[in-house]
Amino acid sequence: MRTQALGAGLVAQSQFAMAPFRLHRPTTIEDARAIVSEHPDAVIAAGCSDLVAQIREGCAPQALVSLQKVDALRAIRHEAGVLHIGPMVTHYAGSTDETVGNTIPNLAAAWASIATVRIRYTATVGGNLMARRYRYEMPLLLGALGADLVFDAGATTRPVASLWADSVSAQRGLLTDITVRTDDLVWFGYERSMRPTATVALAVRRNPDGTLQVRAQAGSEYRHGFALTADICVGDLDPLEVSAQLAQQLPDDCADYTGSAEYRRHLVRVLTRRLLTAACAQLKGTKTT
């Protein structure tokens, strides 16, 4: 037995003890915002699956804000061409939600494919995003869809695709909503068959002038997602040509110990071609999402 510092008490050598911290358990968004404002350095706990990993990595919160009792953060609704997803929605709840399934069927299908059963019932979409870990998949899915993070009930909005930017990593506040525009969305798909080396989420949207915008997020367990875009005419949506155009946008620093930049470009070209082929099939009316 040994004594841990900071009043943690007596524990066996093989065990780990946390230092004392103050636990806050708000029941409304307003109460949660007030607590976070009063304690800007507080750790915000959602499903807590990632929090356990953070604590093992050295996180030692002095104040912990649990959002488990804030039911308003679990809401999902589709209004005026915008899908709203509460940050406390679990992977299981989101992937099986009727509104998500009716609005963006392939998002529900992709969401259902991530994580293990144990994690799916506890981990939340907000925790998955704000953890900012390369291996988590919701930043790719929602980044390709052009989703926005809404902090403090609309006081601040940031695109999911900028999660890796300093402005977002330094963001203080309470994530209260995740929004996805659906009014101009033509198609969405996800390819994770080459995970963990490469994964790609891809959305096709219709521009106001009638052209199409293809937006992809390509990442892996070892690198953050890279945004790839192409604006094309409807009749020019050639999977071979557009996939090559998207893959070529990957920077050289996409390489890591599992593969060179050229190898990653090859994988992304293959995966985006598969997705674009499926998108073309739907546009021609031969297949639905």
Secondary structure, 3 states (H helix, E strand, C coil): CEEECCCCEEECCCCCCCCCCEEECCCCHHHHHHHHHHCCCCEEECCCHHHHHHHHCCCCCCEEEECCCCHHHHCEEEECCEEEECCCCEHHHHHHCHHHHHHCHHHHHHHCCCCCHHHHCCCEHHHHHHCCCCCCCHHHHHHHCCCEEEEHHHCEEEEHHHCCCHHHHCCCCCEEEEEEECCCEEEEEEECCCCCCCEEEEEEEECCCCCEEEEEEEECCCCCCEEEEEEECHHHCCHHHHHHHHHCCCCHHHCECCECHHHHHHHHHHHHHHHHHHHHHHHCCCCCC
